[in-house]
Amino acid sequence: MKEPFVINLDIDGRKYPLTIERDEEELVRAAAKQIQVKLNQYRQHYFIDDIASKSLDMVAIQLSISELKLTKMKDTDLFVDKIQQLNEELEAYLTSE
């Protein structure tokens, strides 16, 4: 059984304690770093009064879009359906001779 592990993430100067599994630590820390990098990019390009809140919103949107694109790219149902269709056509062709 995996034991929970508490890490403290620092995102935009705020501390976030997070309970994770040990094998997720590298991924979670990389995600926090990615968020911080994107926040810094927004700060450099946009001058917004409430920069923290609006930047976090924009980072969340951007990362969500990226995740959805990756999910869509990994959707293999279309390929499976096409392979089955081609298989049926090939079988029909081979049995017709």
Contacts in CASP RR format, 6 or more apart in sequence:
PFRMAT RR
TARGET T0000
AUTHOR 0000-0000-0000
METHOD contacts of the structure
MODEL  1
MKEPFVINLDIDGRKYPLTIERDEEELVRAAAKQIQVKLNQYRQHYFIDD
IASKSLDMVAIQLSISELKLTKMKDTDLFVDKIQQLNEELEAYLTSE
2 21 0 8 1.000
2 22 0 8 1.000
2 23 0 8 1.000
3 21 0 8 1.000
3 22 0 8 1.000
4 19 0 8 1.000
4 20 0 8 1.000
4 21 0 8 1.000
5 19 0 8 1.000
5 20 0 8 1.000
5 21 0 8 1.000
5 22 0 8 1.000
5 25 0 8 1.000
6 17 0 8 1.000
6 18 0 8 1.000
6 19 0 8 1.000
6 20 0 8 1.000
7 17 0 8 1.000
7 18 0 8 1.000
7 20 0 8 1.000
7 25 0 8 1.000
7 28 0 8 1.000
7 29 0 8 1.000
8 15 0 8 1.000
8 16 0 8 1.000
8 17 0 8 1.000
8 18 0 8 1.000
9 15 0 8 1.000
9 16 0 8 1.000
9 17 0 8 1.000
9 18 0 8 1.000
9 28 0 8 1.000
9 29 0 8 1.000
9 32 0 8 1.000
10 16 0 8 1.000
10 32 0 8 1.000
11 32 0 8 1.000
11 35 0 8 1.000
11 36 0 8 1.000
11 39 0 8 1.000
12 36 0 8 1.000
12 39 0 8 1.000
12 52 0 8 1.000
12 55 0 8 1.000
12 56 0 8 1.000
16 32 0 8 1.000
18 28 0 8 1.000
20 28 0 8 1.000
34 63 0 8 1.000
35 59 0 8 1.000
35 63 0 8 1.000
38 58 0 8 1.000
38 59 0 8 1.000
38 62 0 8 1.000
38 63 0 8 1.000
39 55 0 8 1.000
39 56 0 8 1.000
39 59 0 8 1.000
42 51 0 8 1.000
42 55 0 8 1.000
42 58 0 8 1.000
42 59 0 8 1.000
43 51 0 8 1.000
43 55 0 8 1.000
46 55 0 8 1.000
48 54 0 8 1.000
48 55 0 8 1.000
END
